[in-house]
Amino acid sequence: MFHLEIIINEKYQGFNPIQFGYEDCKPSKSFGPTVRTFWLLHYVVSGSGIFERNGETYEVKAGDVFVIPSGVVHSYENEDSLCVYHIIVCDEFMSKYREELSSTPGYSVFFDIEPSFRSNTPNGWFLNVDAVTLRYIEGEIEKAEQAYSGSNYILNNVITLNLICFLCCEMHKYMTRKSKTLPVS
């Protein structure tokens, strides 16, 4: 059973997500290095680019979903265009719901292991989702944006938590499929 306690803060400090957004990065764009005081969840809609986190560099492509924890040095660059959805979440929001979220299958892999595992694993053990899943993510982000613009902060939090749980479960399913394809020594 998932217990949800919502605390409303209209200034988006503390327990509310900060922002849902979409960025269409034009060719030859770069950003960073920088360190943020919030969590970033990214979904690459189209294109590809180079992403660096804590000195480790790797490519991202359409369908990739990844997390940038708070306090981590990171940068981006792309030669061609790159379109990305992002969810920016306060540290306080993640801390508040960590206990509940950590019981979700895939949470630990997605939020604790994946950020360092990605840079140390050449065989693509990170989440890449299909077009159907993208449409679901887009729909949830649109609902969250509507809830925020209508000052429905409770619904915004619920949608954010639902989306985080959904992505964690997708990570769990992805890792389960990948582990079945490992060669046996």
C-alpha positions as a Markdown table, in Angstrom:
| # | Residue | x | y | z |
|---|---|---|---|---|
| 1 | Met | 0.0 | 0.0 | 0.0 |
| 2 | Phe | 1.3 | 3.4 | -0.9 |
| 3 | His | 0.6 | 6.2 | 1.6 |
| 4 | Leu | 0.7 | 9.7 | 0.2 |
| 5 | Glu | 0.9 | 12.9 | 2.3 |
| 6 | Ile | 0.8 | 16.1 | 0.3 |
| 7 | Ile | 2.1 | 19.4 | 1.6 |
| 8 | Ile | 1.1 | 22.4 | -0.4 |
| 9 | Asn | 3.7 | 25.2 | -0.9 |
| 10 | Glu | 2.6 | 27.7 | -3.5 |
| 11 | Lys | 6.1 | 29.2 | -3.9 |
| 12 | Tyr | 7.5 | 25.8 | -5.1 |
| 13 | Gln | 9.9 | 25.6 | -2.3 |
| 14 | Gly | 10.1 | 22.4 | -0.3 |
| 15 | Phe | 7.7 | 19.7 | -1.3 |
| 16 | Asn | 6.5 | 20.7 | -4.7 |
| 17 | Pro | 8.2 | 19.8 | -8.0 |
| 18 | Ile | 9.8 | 22.8 | -9.6 |
| 19 | Gln | 9.2 | 22.4 | -13.3 |
| 20 | Phe | 8.1 | 20.2 | -16.1 |
| 21 | Gly | 9.4 | 21.2 | -19.4 |
| 22 | Tyr | 10.4 | 20.5 | -23.0 |
| 23 | Glu | 13.6 | 21.8 | -24.6 |
| 24 | Asp | 14.3 | 21.8 | -28.3 |
| 25 | Cys | 18.1 | 22.2 | -28.4 |
| 26 | Lys | 19.3 | 23.6 | -31.7 |
| 27 | Pro | 22.4 | 22.1 | -33.4 |
| 28 | Ser | 25.7 | 22.9 | -31.8 |
| 29 | Lys | 24.3 | 23.8 | -28.4 |
| 30 | Ser | 26.3 | 23.2 | -25.2 |
| 31 | Phe | 25.5 | 23.8 | -21.6 |
| 32 | Gly | 27.7 | 23.6 | -18.5 |
| 33 | Pro | 29.5 | 22.3 | -16.7 |
| 34 | Thr | 27.2 | 23.2 | -13.8 |
| 35 | Val | 25.9 | 21.9 | -10.5 |
| 36 | Arg | 22.3 | 22.1 | -9.6 |
| 37 | Thr | 20.5 | 22.0 | -6.2 |
| 38 | Phe | 17.7 | 19.9 | -7.5 |
| 39 | Trp | 17.1 | 16.5 | -9.2 |
| 40 | Leu | 16.6 | 16.3 | -13.0 |
| 41 | Leu | 14.8 | 13.5 | -14.8 |
| 42 | His | 15.3 | 13.6 | -18.5 |
| 43 | Tyr | 13.7 | 11.9 | -21.4 |
| 44 | Val | 15.3 | 12.2 | -24.8 |
| 45 | Val | 12.5 | 12.6 | -27.4 |
| 46 | Ser | 14.6 | 12.8 | -30.5 |
| 47 | Gly | 18.1 | 13.4 | -31.6 |
| 48 | Ser | 21.3 | 12.6 | -29.8 |
| 49 | Gly | 24.0 | 14.3 | -27.9 |
| 50 | Ile | 26.8 | 13.9 | -25.4 |
| 51 | Phe | 26.2 | 14.1 | -21.7 |
| 52 | Glu | 28.8 | 14.4 | -19.1 |
| 53 | Arg | 28.3 | 13.7 | -15.4 |
| 54 | Asn | 31.1 | 13.8 | -12.8 |
| 55 | Gly | 33.7 | 13.6 | -15.5 |
| 56 | Glu | 32.3 | 10.6 | -17.2 |
| 57 | Thr | 31.0 | 11.1 | -20.8 |
| 58 | Tyr | 28.4 | 9.1 | -22.7 |
| 59 | Glu | 26.0 | 9.4 | -25.6 |
| 60 | Val | 22.3 | 9.8 | -25.2 |
| 61 | Lys | 19.8 | 9.1 | -27.9 |
| 62 | Ala | 16.0 | 9.1 | -28.5 |
| 63 | Gly | 14.2 | 7.0 | -25.9 |
| 64 | Asp | 16.9 | 7.4 | -23.2 |
| 65 | Val | 15.6 | 8.2 | -19.7 |
| 66 | Phe | 18.1 | 9.3 | -17.1 |
| 67 | Val | 18.5 | 11.0 | -13.7 |
| 68 | Ile | 20.9 | 13.7 | -12.6 |
| 69 | Pro | 21.1 | 13.8 | -8.9 |
| 70 | Ser | 21.3 | 17.1 | -7.0 |
| 71 | Gly | 24.9 | 18.3 | -6.4 |
| 72 | Val | 26.4 | 16.5 | -9.4 |
| 73 | Val | 28.6 | 18.3 | -12.0 |
| 74 | His | 27.1 | 17.8 | -15.4 |
| 75 | Ser | 27.1 | 19.3 | -19.0 |
| 76 | Tyr | 25.5 | 18.6 | -22.4 |
| 77 | Glu | 26.4 | 19.2 | -26.0 |
| 78 | Asn | 24.9 | 18.2 | -29.3 |
| 79 | Glu | 26.0 | 18.5 | -32.9 |
| 80 | Asp | 22.5 | 17.9 | -34.3 |
| 81 | Ser | 19.2 | 18.9 | -32.8 |
| 82 | Leu | 18.2 | 17.3 | -29.5 |
| 83 | Cys | 14.7 | 17.4 | -28.0 |
| 84 | Val | 14.3 | 16.6 | -24.3 |
| 85 | Tyr | 11.5 | 16.5 | -21.7 |
| 86 | His | 12.6 | 17.2 | -18.2 |
| 87 | Ile | 11.2 | 17.1 | -14.7 |
| 88 | Ile | 13.0 | 19.2 | -12.2 |
| 89 | Val | 12.3 | 18.2 | -8.6 |
| 90 | Cys | 13.4 | 19.8 | -5.3 |
| 91 | Asp | 15.7 | 18.0 | -2.9 |
| 92 | Glu | 13.0 | 18.3 | -0.3 |
| 93 | Phe | 10.4 | 16.6 | -2.5 |
| 94 | Met | 12.7 | 13.7 | -3.1 |
| 95 | Ser | 13.6 | 13.5 | 0.6 |
| 96 | Lys | 10.0 | 13.7 | 1.7 |
| 97 | Tyr | 8.9 | 10.8 | -0.5 |
| 98 | Arg | 12.1 | 8.7 | -0.6 |
| 99 | Glu | 10.8 | 6.1 | 1.9 |
| 100 | Glu | 7.6 | 5.5 | 0.0 |
| 101 | Leu | 9.2 | 5.7 | -3.4 |
| 102 | Ser | 12.1 | 3.4 | -2.4 |
| 103 | Ser | 9.5 | 0.5 | -2.1 |
| 104 | Thr | 8.7 | 0.9 | -5.8 |
| 105 | Pro | 10.4 | -1.8 | -8.0 |
| 106 | Gly | 13.3 | -0.2 | -9.9 |
| 107 | Tyr | 13.6 | 2.9 | -7.6 |
| 108 | Ser | 17.0 | 2.0 | -6.2 |
| 109 | Val | 18.4 | 1.1 | -9.7 |
| 110 | Phe | 17.0 | 4.3 | -11.3 |
| 111 | Phe | 17.9 | 6.8 | -8.6 |
| 112 | Asp | 20.8 | 5.3 | -6.7 |
| 113 | Ile | 22.6 | 2.9 | -9.0 |
| 114 | Glu | 21.9 | 4.1 | -12.5 |
| 115 | Pro | 23.6 | 7.5 | -12.3 |
| 116 | Ser | 27.0 | 5.9 | -11.7 |
| 117 | Phe | 26.3 | 2.6 | -13.4 |
| 118 | Arg | 25.6 | 4.3 | -16.7 |
| 119 | Ser | 29.1 | 5.8 | -17.0 |
| 120 | Asn | 30.8 | 2.5 | -16.0 |
| 121 | Thr | 28.8 | 0.2 | -18.3 |
| 122 | Pro | 29.5 | 0.1 | -22.0 |
| 123 | Asn | 26.6 | -2.2 | -22.9 |
| 124 | Gly | 23.6 | 0.1 | -22.5 |
| 125 | Trp | 22.1 | -1.0 | -19.2 |
| 126 | Phe | 20.1 | 2.1 | -18.8 |
| 127 | Leu | 16.4 | 2.8 | -19.5 |
| 128 | Asn | 15.4 | 3.4 | -23.1 |
| 129 | Val | 11.6 | 3.5 | -23.8 |
| 130 | Asp | 9.5 | 3.1 | -26.9 |
| 131 | Ala | 7.1 | 5.5 | -28.6 |
| 132 | Val | 4.0 | 4.3 | -26.7 |
| 133 | Thr | 5.7 | 5.0 | -23.4 |
| 134 | Leu | 6.8 | 8.4 | -24.6 |
| 135 | Arg | 3.2 | 9.3 | -25.4 |
| 136 | Tyr | 2.2 | 8.2 | -21.8 |
| 137 | Ile | 5.1 | 10.4 | -20.3 |
| 138 | Glu | 4.1 | 13.3 | -22.5 |
| 139 | Gly | 0.4 | 13.0 | -21.4 |
| 140 | Glu | 1.4 | 12.9 | -17.7 |
| 141 | Ile | 3.7 | 15.9 | -18.1 |
| 142 | Glu | 0.9 | 17.8 | -19.8 |
| 143 | Lys | -1.5 | 16.9 | -17.0 |
| 144 | Ala | 1.0 | 18.1 | -14.4 |
| 145 | Glu | 1.6 | 21.4 | -16.3 |
| 146 | Gln | -2.2 | 21.9 | -16.4 |
| 147 | Ala | -2.5 | 21.2 | -12.7 |
| 148 | Tyr | 0.2 | 23.7 | -11.9 |
| 149 | Ser | -1.2 | 26.4 | -14.1 |
| 150 | Gly | -4.6 | 25.9 | -12.4 |
| 151 | Ser | -2.9 | 26.1 | -9.0 |
| 152 | Asn | -3.9 | 22.5 | -8.2 |
| 153 | Tyr | -0.6 | 21.7 | -6.4 |
| 154 | Ile | -2.0 | 18.5 | -4.8 |
| 155 | Leu | -2.8 | 17.0 | -8.2 |
| 156 | Asn | 0.6 | 18.2 | -9.5 |
| 157 | Asn | 2.4 | 16.3 | -6.7 |
| 158 | Val | 0.3 | 13.2 | -7.3 |
| 159 | Ile | 1.1 | 13.2 | -11.0 |
| 160 | Thr | 4.8 | 13.8 | -10.3 |
| 161 | Leu | 4.9 | 10.8 | -7.9 |
| 162 | Asn | 2.9 | 8.7 | -10.3 |
| 163 | Leu | 5.4 | 9.5 | -13.1 |
| 164 | Ile | 8.4 | 8.8 | -10.9 |
| 165 | Cys | 6.9 | 5.4 | -9.9 |
| 166 | Phe | 6.0 | 4.6 | -13.5 |
| 167 | Leu | 9.6 | 5.3 | -14.6 |
| 168 | Cys | 11.0 | 3.2 | -11.8 |
| 169 | Cys | 8.8 | 0.3 | -12.8 |
| 170 | Glu | 9.9 | 0.7 | -16.4 |
| 171 | Met | 13.5 | 0.6 | -15.2 |
| 172 | His | 12.7 | -2.6 | -13.3 |
| 173 | Lys | 11.1 | -4.2 | -16.3 |
| 174 | Tyr | 14.0 | -3.1 | -18.5 |
| 175 | Met | 16.6 | -4.5 | -16.2 |
| 176 | Thr | 14.7 | -7.8 | -15.9 |
| 177 | Arg | 14.6 | -8.1 | -19.7 |
| 178 | Lys | 18.3 | -7.2 | -19.9 |
| 179 | Ser | 19.3 | -9.7 | -17.2 |
| 180 | Lys | 17.6 | -12.5 | -19.2 |
| 181 | Thr | 19.8 | -11.8 | -22.2 |
| 182 | Leu | 23.2 | -12.0 | -20.4 |
| 183 | Pro | 25.5 | -14.7 | -21.5 |
| 184 | Val | 26.0 | -17.5 | -19.0 |
| 185 | Ser | 29.7 | -18.3 | -18.2 |
